[in-house]
Amino acid sequence: MDTGKELLFFFSALGVFNGIILGVYFFFFTKKKYLTNYFLGALLFALSIRIGKSVFVYFDSALPKMYLQFGLTACFFIGPCLYYFLKSAIEEINIMPKSWKFTLLFWAILIINIGVIFPYEHYPKLWGGYFIRIIYLQWFVYIVFSGFAIKDILVKIISRRHKATPAETWFGMLFLGNFLLFLFYFLSIMGAPGATYISGAVVFSFILYLIISILLYRKKTDDLFLLNNQKYSGKKIDSAEAAILSEKLENVMNAKSLYKNPNLSLQDLSQELNISSHQLSQFLNNNLNKNFTSFVNEFRINEACKIITSNDKFTLEAVGYDVGFNSKSTFFSAFKKHTGTTPLNYQLQALQV
């Protein structure tokens, strides 16, 4: 291996290593635990495995076929993680909806079963001819979905008619970086002149060093995960409009019991009010000093308190599911946060009255 190839291998392999380290950071060490953090961490893990496979196979084509299968399997999760990463930021979703869990579980069961039934080692033509095309098609579809999810941000960045916020620039660059990565791999598969797998590894390393630079030199990074909050930071809706919106919000939440929907999102609620999700986010954060999750959980906890004090036939876990929580632990945690006590203690106090 000559000096040029050695430097290329070092740069690419270092990118893979840094990707794994950053994935661990976003999973376990960020100060505020946003759902976007976890999806970004998962995205970096999937990308690191995929890039790692490309790097090592490019420089040593005699590696076992298992590495090829492992890399392509990880590739199956890049698209979903990118899409849910952007979606959770735009709609301020901090509790993973069941539909997302089922989708990820479906992809996992599908690709693992295919890998067990048709291992790459025994079916190289099947993987190289059909499976890889299906995997890249799935990745492309999720990139298209992701593009539609942040189309307004991309237009702002490209047109430059309005100055993009740091958060908007951050999300836009991450999307564009992933799109370029897909493009290089796709061109390589299609046999385009000058396109090789190692080009994707170089692009990935560039994306990582961009992320690292932001984390090292930016004093405040939490705002990069608060896409809607950033846009309206500190700006309150005037009191007259806020009073009308507050009444409409209270009425629609109670009349339709929207809080009982465990998958209720900021966008869903804003559509009920015929306002933009940005306006609703502005009102909740700056006028009520609450994020979307806390606001909805207040309605759920108030309803749970009514059920607990009026009916002792339901288990506490059943009450949590009935009012809109999608897990026992989330219900208990939110209940204690809003009431200062646990559901069991609240029930015992209610029985003594």
N, C-alpha and C positions, 0 to 999 in steps of 0.2 A: 504494500500500500504506500503510495507516494505521499509527500508532505501535504499536498492539496486535499487528497482524500482523507488523510488523517485529521486535518482541521475540520473538514466537512462532517466527518463522523463525530468528532468531539463536540462541535457546535450543536448538531442534531440530537446526539445522545444527552447532552446537558439540558436541552430543551425538554426532553422526556422526563428527566429526573426532576427538573424544576416544576413541571406540570403536576407530578405526583405530590410534591411538597406543597404546592399551592392548593391542590385539592384537599389535602389534610387541613390546611389552614382555614379554608372556607367552611369545612365541615365542623371543626372543633374549636377554633381559636378566635373567631370574630367576636367582637364585644356584644353585638346585637344579633340575635338568631332569627334572621329573616329567612323565609322559604327560598328566596332567590339565592342566598348563600349556598344552601344545600344543593340546589340544582346546578349552580356554577361549579361547585366542587365535583359533583357527579359528571358534569360535562368535561371537566379537565381530566378526570380519571379515565373516561372513555377515550378521549382524544390522545392521552399519553400512551395508553395501551395500543391504540391503532397506529400512532406514529412510531412507537417503539418497535412494533412488528416490521414496519416499512424500513426503518433504519438498519436493523440487524439482518433482515433478509437481503437488503440491497448490498450490504458489504459482505455477506456470507450466504450465498444462495443454497448452500448444502445443509442449512438448518432443518430440523424435523418439521414436517408439515403441520404439526400441532400448533406451531407458532403462527402460521398463516390462518388457521381456523380461529385461534384465540383473538387475533387482531381483527378479523372480519366480524366476529361475534360482538366485540366491543363497538365496532362501527355501527351496529344496529341500534345503539342507544344514544349516539351523538345527536341525531335529529330530534328525538323526543325531549332530551335534556335541554337542548337549545331552546326549543319552543316553550317548554314549561318554565324555563328560566326567565324568558322575556314576558310571558303571559302573567306569571306571578308578580312581576314588578309593575307591569302596566295596570293590572286590576287590583293591586295591593292585596293579593291572596297570601295569607300567612299560615293557613291550615290546608294541607293537601286534600283536594276534593276526591271523593271515592272514585269518580270516573277516571281521574289521572292514575290512581293506584291500580285500577283494573286494567287500564291501557298498558302501563309499564309491566304489569304481571303477565299480560297476554303476550307481549313481545318477548319477555324473558322465557316463558314456557315454550313459545314457538321456536326460537332460535336454539335453545338448549336441546329440545327434542330432535330438531333437525341435525344438530351436531352429534348427538348420540346415535341416531339411526343411520345418518350418512356422514361418517367422519371424513375429514379432508384426505387423510392418508389413503383411504380406500376408494374415494370418489373425487379425485382431483379435477376431472373434467366437468363434473356436475357443479362443483364449487366455482371453478374458473369460468365456466360457460353460462350458468343460469343463476346460481345463488348470489354471486357477486353483483349481477345486474339488478336483482330484486332488492338487495341490500342498499345499493346506491340509489335506486328509484325511491325507496322508503326515505332515505336521507334527503333526497331532493324535494320530495313532497313536504317534509317538515320544514325545510328551508323556505319554501314558498309560503307555508302557513306563518312562519316566523316573520317573513317580510311583510305580509299583510298585517300582522299584529303591531309592527312598529313603523308602518308606512308613513305616518305623519312625521315621525322623528327623522326618517331617512330623507323625506322631502325637505325638511328644515335644514338638515346638514348639507345636502347637495345644493339646494337653491341659495342658501345663505341670506334669504330675505329677512329672516328673524334669527337672532343669535340663539344658538342651542345652549342649553344649560350643561354643566359638567356631567350630570347624570344622563342626559340625552346623548351627549357625545360618547360617553362610556358604553352605553348599550348599543348605540349605532356602530361603533368601531368593533365591538365584539361580534355583532352580527356580520358585518362586512368581512371581518377576519375569517369567520367560519365559512362564509360563502366562497372566499378565495381558496381556502383549504379544500373545500369540496371540488371547486373548479379544477385545481391542479391535479387532484386524484382522478377526476373524471376524464380529463384530457389525456392523462397517462394511460388509463384503461383503453381509451379510444385509439391509442397509438399516435397521438398528435406529435409532430416534430418538436424535439427539444423538451418535451414534457416527461418527467420521470417521477417515481415515487418519492425520491429524496427531496424534490422541490416542495412537496407538501410538508415535509419535516422542517424545512427551512422557514416556510411561512408560519408554521406552528410555533417555532422558537421565537420568531419576531413578535407574534401575538403575546406570548408569555412575557417577553422582556418589556413590552408595552404595559402589561398589567403590573409587573414588578416595579417599574418606574413610577407608576401612579401610586402604588402602595407605599413606596419608600419616600417619595418627595412630597406627597400631599398630606398636610397635617390632619385633615378630616376626610375620612373615607366612607363613613356611614351614610352620608347623603347621596352617595353614588348608588345606593340600593333603594332610595326613596324617590322614584321617578316622578310621581304626581305631586308629592310634598314639595319638591324642589321648585316646581314651576310657580307655586303660589305661596312660597315661604313668607310668612309674616303678614300677608294681605288678608284682611277680614272682609267678608261680605257686609254691606251696610245693614244697620239694625232693622230697618223696615223689611228689606228683602229676606234677611235672616229669620225674622219672626214668621213670615209666610212659609218659608222653606221648612222651618222647624215643625210647623203645624202639619204641613203636607207629609213630611217624613214620618211623624208620629202616627198620623191617620193610616197611611199606607202600610206601615209595619204592623199595626194592630188589626186593621180590617182584613188584611190578607194573610196575616200570620207568616210573613215572609221569612222571619227569623227561624222558622221551623225547617227551612230548607238548608241542609248541611252544606250544600254546594253554592249557597248564595254568594254572589260576587259583587264588587263595587259597581261593575258595569250593569249587572242585572238590576240593582237597586236604582241606579241613575236612569235607566230606561223606564222604570215605573214612574219616575218623577218628571220625565221628559226634559232632563238636563244632561249635560255631559258628565262623564265620570270625573273629569278634572274639577268641575265646579263643585260636585258633591264632596270630593276629597278636600278641596279648599275649605268648604263649610265645616266639615267634621274636624279637621285638624286645627284650623285657625279660630273658628267661632266656638266650637264645643270642646276644643283641646282633647280630642279623642281620635284614635285611628279607627279605621273601618271595623276591624275585628272586635275591638273593645266596645264600640257602639252597638253592634249586633248582639254581642254576648250579654250586654245589660238587659236586653229584652228577653233573651233566653233564660237568664238567671231569675229575673222577676217572675216569669211564667213558671219556672221550676219551683220557686218558693211558694207560689199559690198551690201548685199540685201537692207539694210535700205537706203543707198545712191542712189541706182539705181531703186528702186521700192517702191512706196508708197501705193500700193494696198493691201499689206499684213498688218495685225495688228502686233504689236510688239510681242504679245504672239505667234502668228502663226510663226513668224520668229524664235523664240526660239525653238519651236518644230521642225521646219524644219532643223535646224542646229544640232540637236541631244540632246537638253536638254529635260528632262522628266517632268519639271514643270516650271511654270511662275516665281515663287520665286527664283528658282535655277538659271534660266537664268539672271534675273535682278541682282542678287547678284554677279554672275560671271562677268557679263558685267561691272559693276561698279568697280570691283576689277581690271580688266585688262585695262580698259580705263580711269578710274577716274571719269566717269560720268554715268548717267542713259541712257538707250536706248532712252527714250523720248527726253532728252536734246540733245543727239547725233543726233537724227532725225531732231529736230528743227534747230540745227546748220547746218546740211547738206542742208536743204531747203533754208537757208539764203545765201548760197554760190552761 
